[in-house]
């Protein structure tokens, strides 16, 4: 039942020294405010990194060859070798955990500029030889037409899928579908326009990329049966790291590379990188909770101290109450309730201001797809808010317990003698 007298007494007690009450409450207010801001900042940093992860499949793996570092099977160390077309069906057969597998080549190497023209317009762009599976490995959407398909691979068709930047430079507002572009002297028909899901500088680079069928690429540009590198994804039920080991073991056997040569292949395992990133942000979140909670505890200690002072000032009052029959529980509940009220109110205002500031920052930053900022969309989820509120209530109870126990120990006769 709501006891109005008790609440009036609480307000009266806190109003007696407004400055002291305000300064005490500020400690709790600042503690919860900083906790919310730090947690939101950590989430904003995490969101920024994930955004710049590019939306790539988190189970994707990229593997390329390097030079050997160990002599093996009569070959000296330092030997450079290349993967070949024949490796692909063997990998599919021996590593069933592979979901999508795309052997790749790039004209003139990584980020090589190649002259691509349409009528009088031209530009230097990146040209990739790919399989249809690459669509499931790298983040992309089709804006017009279609992507490379199996028939293009089997028939070695001279077709090309162009990036949005290529379209803008060569065609402007003109529809590029079924138009012929010339790539280093060879004509290809445009069958699609693709858009990357990556952002910032990486997204800008990807938008300047053209895809042509892998088999057509090898024939048109005299690449023989060379495979530049592999892009693949592991099945959802498989570990990307285990799949990577199996693939490199098969390739080491086929290309006579020492089984313990760890430098013969380079790789990027998105699953491993994603797990490391999650571990890093988990550690950051834990550190933020420790620091923020420490700041909050400092405020709660201030509340406890002020309640001890209040108990000292009200010694005679407490003694009179005990003398006329007030139970220990009535004294304890009164002191604890004052503590919880002061802590909760200060904390609630800190929580509300923290959420408000977080929303202001989030709205100011926006969600610009072209931005590659490492900080975006700082947020606080409901679980965090509820946890913070729970901490506030528990902290208020603990802040009041010590003063309340001291108040209960006051003997009525001693209290009446106190000045």
N, C-alpha and C positions, 0 to 999 in steps of 0.2 A: 504494500500500500504506500502511496506517495505521502511523505511526511513533509509538509510545507515548513514547519518550524525548524526542522533539521536543515533544510536548504537555506532558509533565511539566516540561520546561524553560520553556515558555511560562507555565504556572501558577506555577512557582517565581519567575520574573522579575516577574510582576504582583503576587505576594504580598509581595515585599520591602518595598514601600511601599504598604500598603493604602489609606491616606487619599489619597495622590496619585493612585492608580489610580481610586478611587471618584469623586474630584472631576473627573478627566479624562473618565471615562465619563459623568458626569452632563451634561456639555455636549452630547454626542451624544444622550443619552437625552432631554434637554429639547428639543433641536432637532427630532427626529422626532416627539416627542409634540405639540409645538405645531403642526407641519406638519399632522398628522392632525386635530387639533382645529379648526384654521382651515379646512381643506378641508371637513370635515364641517359646520362652521357655514355656510360658503358654500353648500353643497348644501341645508342646511336652509332658508336664506333663499330659495333658488331654488324649492324645493318649496312653500314657503308662498305665494310670489307666484303660481306656476302653479296651486296649489289655489284661490286666490282669483280666478284668471282665470275660474273658474266652469265649467270644462269646456266653454266655448263652442267652436263650430267655429273653428279657427284660420284658416280662409279666409272668415270672415264679414265682411260690410260693412254698415254702417248709414248711410243718407243722408237728410238732411232739408233743407228750404229755409230760407233766411235772407233778409235784405234785400240788394238789389243795391248795389254800391259804385261802379259806373260807368254813366253815362248811355248808353243804347243803343236804337236803333230808335225814336226819338221818346219814349222813356220816361226820366224823370229817375232819378238815383241815389236810393237809399233806398226803392225800390219793393219791397213785400213780395208774394210770389206763393206759390201753393200747387200741389203736384202734383195730378193728377186721374186718374180711372179710366182714361181713354184713353191715358195714358202707359204703362200696364202691358203691353198686348200689343205696343206699338211697341218697348219695351225688350227684350221676349223675342225679337222678330224681328231687331232690329238688334245685339243683344249676345248672340250664341249662347254665349259663354263663361259665362253665368249658369247655375248649376246649380239653385238654389232661389230663388224670388223671392216675398216676402210683403209686399204693401202693408199698412200698419197705421194704425189710429186708436186714440186713447185718450180715453175719456170724461172731460171736464173737464181735459184736458191731462195732463202728466207727473205721476204719483203723485197724481192727483186722487182725493179721497175721494168715493165714491158710495154712497148708501144701498141696501143689498141686504138683503132680509128673507125669512124663511120662518116662516110662522105668527106667533108672538109674538116670535121672535128676529130680531135685525137687527145690522148692522155696516157700517162704511164701508170699502169695498174698491176696488181698481183694476180697471177694466173695459176690456178690449181688444177691438177688432174686428180679426180676423185671418183669414188664409188657412191651409189645411192645411200649407203649406210652412214655416210658422214652427216647426213641430215639429222640423225638421232644422237650424234655425239657432240656436235657444236650447236650452240643456241641460235636458231634462225626461224624466220617465218617467211612464207611465200606471199608476196604482194600481188604478183601477176604471173600468169602462166603456170608452169610446173617445174619440178626439180629433175635432175638426172634420173633416169630409170634403167632397169635391167636391159631393155632393148637397145638403149643408147650404148651400153657397155658391150653387148654381144655384137652389134652391127658396126661398132666404131664410128658412130654418127658424129658429124661435125656440128654439134649443138653446144650452146653455152648458156649458163645462168649468170646474170650480172648483178652486182651489188647496187644499192640505191645511189651511191656517189657516181658510179660508172654511168648509170642511166641519166643522171642529171647533167653530167659533163658532155656526154655524146648525143643525147637525144632531147634534153630540155623537156618541153611539154609534149613532145611527140611520143606516140606509143611505140616501144621498142620491139614488141613481140613480132616474130617472123622477119625481122630486119637482119641483115648480114653485117657483122663487124669483122674487121681484119685484125688478127693477132699475130704480130711478127711475120706478116706476109701471108698468113693462112686465114681463109674466110670461114666463119662460124655463124650459124643461124641462132638468134636469141630466142629461147623458148620459155624463159622465166626471169623474174626479178625477185631477188631475195633481200630480206632485211634482217640484220643481226639483232640479237637481244642483248648484246654487250653494250656497255656505256662508255662515255668519255673517249679518251685517246684510242683505246683498243677497239671500241665500236666504230670510230672514224676510220681506222685502218681496215677493219673488216668490210666496211661498206665500199671499199675500193677493190674488192676481190671478185674475180670471175671463176666459175666452176665449169670445167669441161669433162667429159667422160674420161676415166683413167686410161682406158685402152686407146682412145683417140689421141690423148696427150702423148703417150709413148710413141705412137706411130708418126704423128704430125711433127714432133720435135726431136725425133731420133734418140729417144731415151732407152731403146732396146727393151729389156725386161727388168730394168732397175726399179726398185721401190725405195722412195726417199725415206719414208717413215710410216709408222702404223698409228692409226687413231681407232680406238675401240672402247666398248663398254663391257663390263662384266654383268652377268645375269644378276638380278636382284637378290637371289639366294646365295650368291657366291661372294667371296672376299676378293676385292680388286687387287690387293697385295699378293694373294696366293695365285691369282690368274697371271699377274705380271711375272712372277717367278717361273711359272710353268711355260709361259711364252718364251722368255729369255733362255730357259733350259733347252727348249726345242731348237731355237735358232742357234745356240752355241753348238749343239750337236751337228746341225746341218752345215754350219760354216767353219767347223773345226776350231772352235774357240775353247780355251781351257774352262772347265766347269767352275773354277773358283776365280775367274777373271771378272771382277766387278766393274771394271772400267770399259769393257768392250761395248757396253750398251748404255745409252743415256735414256732417261725416262722421266715422265711427270705423271704421278698418280694422284688424281683429283680427290679420290676417297681419302687417301692418307693425308693430303694437305687439308682437306675439310675437317678430318678428325683432329688434326693438330690445332687447327684454328678454333674448333669448338672447345678443346682443352684449354687453350690460351684464354679465351673469353670466359670460360668457367672459372679459371683462376682469378681473372680480373674481377669478376662478379663477387667471388668470395672475399677478395681483398677489400672491395668497396663495402661489403656488408660488415667486415671487421672494423674498418675505419669509421664508417657511418654509425655503427652501433656503439663504438667507443665514444664518439662525440655525443650521442644520445644519452649514454650512461653518465657522462659528465654532467649533463643537464639534470638527469634524474637525481644524482647525488646532491645537486644544488637544491632540488625540491625537498629531499630528505632533511637536509640541513635546516632549511627554512621551517619545516614542520617541527623540528626539535626546538627551534627558537620559539615557535608559537606555543608548543607544549609548556616550555619554561615560563612564558609570559602568562599562561592561563593556569598556573599551578593551583592558585587558590580556588579558581572556578571548578577545576577538576576535583579538588578536595571536597568542596561543598556538594558536588554531585554524588561523590562516593558516600558522603555522610548521610545524604537523604535517600540513599538506596539505589543509585545508578549501578547497573551491573558492569563488570569488566568488558563484556561484549559491546555494550552501548558506548563505552568510551572508545574502544578499539575501532568500532565501525564508524564513529564520528571522525576520528583522525584519519583513517584510511580513506574514507569518502572524500574528505577535503583534498587529500593527496592525489587521489585518482582524478578528481574534478580538475584540479590545477594542471596536472600532467596531460590529461586528455584534451582539454581545451587548447592548451598551448600547442600540443602535437597536431591536433586537427587543423588548426590554422596554418601550421608549418607544412602539413601534408597538402592542404588545398593550394597554398601559394606555390609549393614545389610543382604540383601538377599543372597549375596555370602557367608558370614560367616555362615548363617543358613544352606545353602546347604552343606557346608563343614562339619558342625557338623552332619547333617543328614546322609551324606555318611559315616562319620567315625563311627557313631553308627550302621549303617546298620539296618536290620530288621530280627534279629535272632529269629526264632520261639521258640527256647529253652530258650530264655532269658526272665526273669520276671522283668526286669528293669522298674522303674517307670517313665522313661523318654525315649521317642522314637519318631522318625520322626517329629522333629520340623519343622513346615511349615508356610508359609505366603500365604494366598489365594489372588486372584486377587482383591476382594472387599476391603481388608485391604490396599493393595498397592494403589488402586485408591483413597481411603479415605485419605491416608497419602499425596498423591499428591495434592488433593483438599485442605487439611489443609495448605499445603505449600504455594499454590497460594494465598489463602485467607489471610494467615498470612503476606505474602509479601505486599499485598495491604494495610492491616491495619498498617504495620510497616512504610509504606511510607506516609500514610495520614496525620499524625500529622506534620511531617516535611514539607510536601507539602503545607498544610494550612498555616503554618508559613511563607513559602516562598512567598505565594500569598499576605500576609498582608504587605510585605515589600514595603514601598513607594519608588518610583524611586529616589526622591530627597535625602531621608535619606540614601539609598543604595550607592549613588554616594559620599556621604560625609564619609562613613565608611572606616576605614583603615584596 
